[in-house]
């Protein structure tokens, strides 16, 4: 029925029933007023007649007749009144209802056609989704492109070869992809040839060569996300959005799905980013809600301008951890809510942004420090807790605020809810997590505002650098100090830092360059991101000391494009240092010159290799070259160049401040100091930790991490068993639980077939398939291989093919031998570190988990992860609650209340939603 | 002159020579596919691997400069085995469907030549191949992308000849390929460098008509 017809109908009804009600009302009133006059008269008449009858018996028949008449009249009147009253009631009700319906129609505005499409997509049933032909790709003709923008971009960014990657970023920011016309125009305007531009544009994964849908959905495929079910999330997203197989955009051009190697929010796994907004813990069951909520708040309501906060001396401080994974977990919203709550109660409290606290499992994290009283920590704070937290610690200001707070509903409940989030610093959980740690690179964690230079200075910032400059310690003495400290490169391979510095120092040629390698591409690692986001000044100080020691005068931060907050904070910190005379013509006013700037990567893991990184800085494809010559002799622009990892620079200021002996006293014989790890995976307390070298893997997993996290299902928690840790990412290996007493030490880890790597530590339990983990890493290295040298390009592909075959149940026994042969060949003949270490995840799992490989050869996946080898089945425990049937996204379970359900194996996508959601443990994986 | 010892035999080479020249001078036909005189070493094929004895490092001979008094191991069994493995990998993405190189018979394909002399097993590392049809739009040359081993020689020659479009190394990983940028037609991409590229191609990927 159309809206107009409905409107007319309801309008007409309202008027008609209104008139009817009115008429009946009038009749009733007339009747009542007549009865009012008539009834006493009749009564009087009957009374008189009765008196007469008592005196004269002949009147009796007349009296009876009169009685009968009056009674009949009265009954008739009663009936009439009842009928009229009912009519009045009904017509009045009809009038009210139709009037309501009428106004409701007027209030609802028609949906814009776009939104109807969205709702349509969101509400399509599983059957309809199935019916979408997989090849229904809409080959839209590429729109013609106005290239005058390219001229403006070149005028702004520059035209030399080194500007190629920034230029491509700028072009993509404008068009959202790289159109051919724009690239042709770029080759006309710049020093790079078309061949070079096309080579670069097709090398880096951040550059898109095809138009992108209205919304970009990036699914993180880091290690932690992979073991938490990222492939299932991708699959479910693709189904839900109706994206045909082999395509990345839905036929309506609304959504484009793009896999990302790692977003570095590993403790929130699995992670999905929609239009730059990160959402954590998005399992396949949450995909639908996520897309719907995104459709709903596409246009954020513009917030009313915040009221000004009270002025005057603050009575305390509230600290909010604002690293990018904290923000993804909602601490940005908590900060906003805090601001509102403080305005409401008119309290003068400073809200301070601090860097990563490290306790990612407790985020959003808030610390309240009222003046003169001890501080209180609050964990997993949600915006609704905030008002209670403020009221617990601070009295509202002014009579009005106090009164309002007293009479406010739910005030007591708010305070109690807040109290439940409070965390004692002496809580055994906290001390177990923090106790074994030693903070050097992460000194003052949760304490420092990342960009407050004065605070950094007040907390011994730039003291190390000042000491070097003021005491005129010679560059060779600085290098000697680093040698004495025993510092080795934190990027993974563990090359002695002092030797690198000395080589640059001794190399002929000026200028010399210094590069901070912030291209942390390892999936499952986010240490460098966190260091750059939380301690930008410390890294700058470390670089300044290294620049002084090596004679470098110009420096570059090369940072992954996937880390926008790190880029933003490092840029801001450099600008602040430039302005305050810390960097520039004279470092700290009396040192040598040093200028720094930031260059963004474009999505290539191999650019973490130093020669590839330099090629990328020079605007080329990030392909490594044979060393020697090392960058120390001939690096960036052909000049001596020092390339060190973020963490290496971050510990240098501490060494110069406390002396090399203090650093060397921590750790083992060959590995000194501390190491920062991203502790993620199936662990109770994941987070960012810094531990002294020499602690064992077991201490990290059990003491700091609190052991294996039980799996949460609707039927209750399922205890899981510690299987091993993946350490060192795609270059590292798996250390089995039986070798968990291996200490964190460069050489000890290498002996067991793993590698320190940059510090990703993913804990695996018995629900993780080691063959799948190996396959995951090989597919990563294969897609990240630069394609230059044959052993890596073809060899990793062959290994991947074999592993895929094994996971699909088609492997043969000879394949295991072939994997070992291939591994040997690739690691001895590849050009760079990526290829040389690529087989490690396979070789180490083959070494420690060969039984799992053999089980796969026999068509069985012990962990129940390899979808081709497992089936889902409903056991006799089923009570027929229908939850599984309601939630199955593939429509593979028929709804049969109070009966044992069945799973259609053909339709089942092995998404695991039914097993996790079953309240009776009635679904098993076989 | 520099004196280099190859498997115990001493040879002298001119300064600036690489180890490949020294090894060849010692009379060993060390396989090399991506090296071309006049081009920078590409270090793409990695079949010219030799071992520097003092450093115990395996290096590609073509990209390692000769040094005086340098001892190099070349013919030792593990090295031969390693080189054969790498060549088998290259073969697996180059051979025709029947397990044999299908380059035109009149074209001397160096992959086929070394595969024959080194006794390679064409099936050991067999797997998925990159497939692409021949490009015949150029008047002088034919490009068969599925025979290309991505040595990079033609890309360098195009740069040397200042081709305005030329050939480029595109993509990444197993999908990496040599092609004209933005799918420009081959006859518009290659002019003066066309015949030089065909002459330098180590396989039958780029051939004269």
Interface residues (C-beta under 8 A of the other chain):
Chain A: X180 X183 X184 X193 X194 X195 X196 X197 X198 X199 X202 X203 X205 X604 X621 X625 X626 X782 X783 X784 X785 X786 X787 X788 X789 X790 X791 X793 X794 X795 X796 X797 X798 X801 X818 X821 X822 X824 X825 X828 X829 X830 X831
Chain B: X41 X42 X43 X44 X45 X46 X47 X49 X58 X59 X60 X63 X64 X82 X85 X86 X89 X90 X92 X93 X124 X125 X127 X128 X149 X150 X152 X155 X158 X159 X163 X164 X165 X166 X167 X168 X169 X170 X171 X172 X173 X174 X175 X176 X181 X182 X184
